[in-house]
Amino acid sequence: MKSNFRLLIVILIILSFPVGCNLISSSENTQNDFTDITIALDWYPWSNHAGIFVAKEKGYYSENQLRVSIYTPSNPSNILQTVGSGKDDFGISYQTDVLMAKAEGVPVTSIAAIVQHPLNSIMTLKESGITRPYHLEGKRIGYPGIPTDELLLKTMIEYDGGNIENIKLMNVGYDLVTALISKKVDAIIGAYWVHESFIIEEQGYEINILKMEDWGVPDFYELVIVTNEKTVDNKPELINKFINSTFKGYEYSINNPKEAINIMSSINPEIDIELETAGIKLLLPLWKKENGQFGWQDKSKWEKLAIWMLEQQLLNKPVNLDKAFTNQFVRLD
């Protein structure tokens, strides 16, 4: 009886061994099926990035077998170069920067718009009485030293009948809020009206906001998602997985803005929850087109902005817009 019992145990062990091996192999294969991708952010994490962090934490990327690394580069101005070279798979950038990069031969393509309208703006303290671009003549304007801002300002002032030669531009770096509150300058450009405006108001100041598209600047996409041209041509399924997951994250954020900020805060505890909660409320209507479509890019916006940039000599040559952006990965609702 004992020998028969021992034989039975041996048989059971032998029979179970391949099963155990198959389980291990299956687990390894499941992990191997995941694709590692990187997303380079344009700036430190804030409410505009909520959908990306939600997609990661809610498992939307994992559902599509994507293992995602989200990070802010030490120099975000190089994102289009790192994406163009293939070092980063995806990045968050600006429509203006995409056009300039394309004119210089950088192989990047915008695959979706996050923000449908400009966030950059001119801000003044309400007590200054500066309520339109023309009022800036003879005043000091603080900006972060970005050439594009100077040309945006020029367009707005000339549209209102003023002359850029009659103002004093001061490079204050990114200390825009401090420069305005301390009255080192009379106005600032380069600040987002969905972000810096709250920082100023939190310190007890009322402000005036002059939006770009109201004063002669072509309406444009503030933030877009970019990838490499080769990825568009050779890995459309990867982009579909990434875009579908990301869009799902933004849909959740639109429907649950407070929870989205809390999720982002759990990953980035340094963010100001009160500030970002206020900011996301202003961003919600800007994340979708007027018809409710998220991510879609109109060719007319690319054409008008490209023409303006050529006129302002921000582009050294015309850009092939068919390579600059695509809607092939945006799901039509």
TATA-V972453 format. One record per residue. RES is the residue in one letter. D_FIRST is the distance of its C-alpha to the first C-alpha in whole Angstrom. Layout:
# TATA-V972453
<<RES,D_FIRST> <RES,D_FIRST>>
This chain:
# TATA-V972453
<<M,0> <K,4> <S,5> <N,5> <F,6> <R,9> <L,10> <L,11> <I,12> <V,14> <I,15> <L,17> <I,19> <I,20> <L,21> <S,23> <F,25> <P,27> <V,28> <G,28> <C,31> <N,33> <L,33> <I,35> <S,37> <S,38> <S,39> <E,41> <N,43> <T,44> <Q,45> <N,47> <D,48> <F,51> <T,54> <D,56> <I,60> <T,62> <I,65> <A,68> <L,70> <D,74> <W,74> <Y,72> <P,70> <W,72> <S,72> <N,73> <H,69> <A,67> <G,66> <I,64> <F,63> <V,62> <A,60> <K,58> <E,57> <K,56> <G,54> <Y,56> <Y,56> <S,52> <E,52> <N,54> <Q,52> <L,55> <R,54> <V,58> <S,60> <I,63> <Y,65> <T,69> <P,71> <S,73> <N,76> <P,75> <S,78> <N,76> <I,74> <L,75> <Q,75> <T,71> <V,71> <G,73> <S,71> <G,68> <K,67> <D,66> <D,65> <F,67> <G,70> <I,72> <S,76> <Y,79> <Q,81> <T,84> <D,82> <V,80> <L,83> <M,85> <A,82> <K,82> <A,85> <E,84> <G,82> <V,79> <P,76> <V,75> <T,75> <S,75> <I,72> <A,73> <A,75> <I,74> <V,77> <Q,80> <H,83> <P,84> <L,83> <N,86> <S,89> <I,92> <M,92> <T,95> <L,95> <K,97> <E,100> <S,101> <G,102> <I,101> <T,99> <R,100> <P,100> <Y,104> <H,104> <L,102> <E,105> <G,106> <K,103> <R,100> <I,97> <G,94> <Y,91> <P,88> <G,90> <I,88> <P,91> <T,90> <D,91> <E,94> <L,95> <L,93> <L,96> <K,98> <T,98> <M,97> <I,101> <E,103> <Y,101> <D,103> <G,106> <G,106> <N,106> <I,103> <E,106> <N,107> <I,103> <K,102> <L,98> <M,96> <N,93> <V,91> <G,88> <Y,85> <D,87> <L,88> <V,88> <T,89> <A,92> <L,93> <I,93> <S,95> <K,97> <K,97> <V,97> <D,99> <A,96> <I,92> <I,91> <G,87> <A,86> <Y,83> <W,85> <V,81> <H,81> <E,83> <S,85> <F,83> <I,83> <I,87> <E,87> <E,85> <Q,87> <G,90> <Y,92> <E,93> <I,93> <N,94> <I,92> <L,93> <K,91> <M,91> <E,91> <D,94> <W,96> <G,96> <V,93> <P,91> <D,88> <F,85> <Y,81> <E,81> <L,77> <V,75> <I,72> <V,72> <T,70> <N,70> <E,72> <K,69> <T,67> <V,69> <D,69> <N,66> <K,63> <P,64> <E,61> <L,60> <I,64> <N,63> <K,60> <F,61> <I,64> <N,62> <S,60> <T,64> <F,65> <K,63> <G,63> <Y,67> <E,67> <Y,64> <S,67> <I,70> <N,68> <N,67> <P,69> <K,69> <E,65> <A,65> <I,67> <N,65> <I,62> <M,64> <S,65> <S,62> <I,61> <N,65> <P,66> <E,69> <I,71> <D,73> <I,71> <E,75> <L,77> <E,74> <T,74> <A,77> <G,77> <I,75> <K,77> <L,79> <L,77> <L,75> <P,78> <L,79> <W,75> <K,76> <K,79> <E,81> <N,79> <G,76> <Q,74> <F,73> <G,73> <W,75> <Q,78> <D,82> <K,83> <S,87> <K,86> <W,85> <E,88> <K,90> <L,89> <A,89> <I,93> <W,93> <M,91> <L,93> <E,97> <Q,96> <Q,95> <L,91> <L,90> <N,92> <K,91> <P,90> <V,86> <N,84> <L,83> <D,80> <K,79> <A,79> <F,77> <T,75> <N,74> <Q,71> <F,68> <V,70> <R,69> <L,71> <D,71>>
